[in-house]
């Protein structure tokens, strides 16, 4: 057997190891870094948003895709801000997202249903309110952006790639 044949056999062996590699695990390790950073970076009032940050890893069209997400409807408002305050202070949001900010104040009904606000939250923000026969309404002019998802990915790109590479190399060595 010649040297070049031995090198070719070794290469074929290494390629076989790569084809058996579970890339879902490598991507899972990478997206977990994003999740941890997002949980640490989220603007917290009661922990509800922090506790709603999850990950998902799946195969789609021959690719392994890792996703970090939250199921809270208000997460976008935290990430991008709202109204004039959000537009004035939204440093750190993704430059690839075009956000349109409402400029006129709006009214939010006090309550516990979706699209309502509880009294403690409204008082914490110091919102102006009026009492009506339909209940209390708070005037809102928006809130500053508190990005947590985009920075969790962007600020950790190198670490994510290194962790995925380290995991992949370890998995190949074990085979």
N, C-alpha and C positions, 0 to 999 in steps of 0.2 A: 504494500500500500504506500503510495507516495504521500509527501507532506501535504500537497494541495488536496488530495482525497481525504486525508485526515481532517484538515481544516473545514472542508465541505461537510463532512459527516458531523463535525462539531457544530457547525452552523445550522445544519438541518435539525439536530437535536435541540439546540436553543430555540429555533423557530417552533418546534413542536411544543416546547414548554410554554412559549408565549401564547400559542393558540389555545392551550388549556387554561390559561390564566383567567381568573374571575375578575374582570375589570369592574364589576359592580362593587366589589369590596374596596378597590382603590378609589373609585369615585365617591363611595360612601365615606371613606376616611376624609377626603377633601371637603365634601359638603358639610361634614360634621364640624370642621374648623369654622366654616361660615356660620353655622348655627350657634356655636359657642360665642363667637364674636358678636353676632346680632343680639344674643341674649344679654351680653355684657354691655352693649352699646345702646340698648333701647331706653328711651325716656320712660322711667317707671313712676307710676303713681300708686298702683295697688298690686302690681305683679301680673295682672290678667294678660296683658299683651306679651310680656316676657314668657309666660307659661304657654303661650299659643304659637310659639315659633317651632316649626317642625321641619323634617327633611323627608325627601322621597328620592329613591334611585330606581330608575327603570330603563329598559331597553326599548328603543324606538327607531325604526328604520335603520337598523344595524349600528346604532350609536347607543352608548350608555350616557344617560342624562341624569345629573344630580340637581335637585331643586330644593331651595330653602324657602319656606313660605310661612305665612300666618293666615289663620282663618277669621281673623277679626276684621270686620268691615271698616273700622275706623283707623286701621294701620296706615292706610295711604295718607290720611290727614296728619298723622304723626310724622311720617317719612318726608312728606313734601310741604307741610304747612298748609294754611288756608288763608284766604282773604288778603287784604293789604299787608298784614303782618307777615304772612308766609311769603308773599312776593318780595318784601323788603329784606327778609332774612331767610334764605334757603341754601346757604352754603353747605356743600357736602352732598347734595343730591346728584343723581346721575346726570351727566351732561347729555345723555341720549334720550331723556324723557322731557317732552314739552308739556309743561304744566300751565293751565289757564286758571288764574286766580280771580274769584268773584271780588269785585271792588266795593259793592254796596253792603252795608251791614244787613244781617239777617236775624230772624227771631227763632229761638229754639224753645219749645214747650218743655216745662218741667215734668218729669215723669221717668218711668223705668222701661218704656217700650223703645224699640229701635227709633233712631232719629230724635230722641228726647234726651234730656240731661238731668242728672240728679242735683239736688240743691247744694250738696257739699262741693261738687265739681264746679258749679257755677260760682259759688262764693269764693272758691280758691282762685278763680280767674278774675274775680271782682267785676263780673258782668253787671251792667245796668239791667234792671228788670221792671216789668209792669205787671200788676195783678189784674186779671180780667175775670168775668164770669166763667170763662173756659179754663181758668187756671193761671199760673204764673208763666210769663214768657221772658226769656233773657235775650238781650241784644248782643250779638257777637260780631266782632270785626276781624276775626281770624286768629290764628296762632302761628308762631314761628315754626319753621321746619326743624325736626329733630331726627335726621337721617340715621338709620341703624342697619338697614338691609344692604344698601349699596356700599357703605364703608366697610361692612363686614366682609364683603367679597373683594372690593378694590384694594383695601389695605392689607389683605392677606394673600394676594395672588402668588407671590414667591413661596410663601410657606406652604400653601396648598399644593403647588406643583412639586415642591421638594418632598412633601409627605406622600403624595401619590407615587412619585418616582421611588422613594425609599421602600414603600410597601411592595411595589412591583418587583424591584430588585430582590427583596427578601423572598417573595413568593417564587421567583425563578430559581433562586439558590436552593430552596427547600425541595424542589422537584428533582 
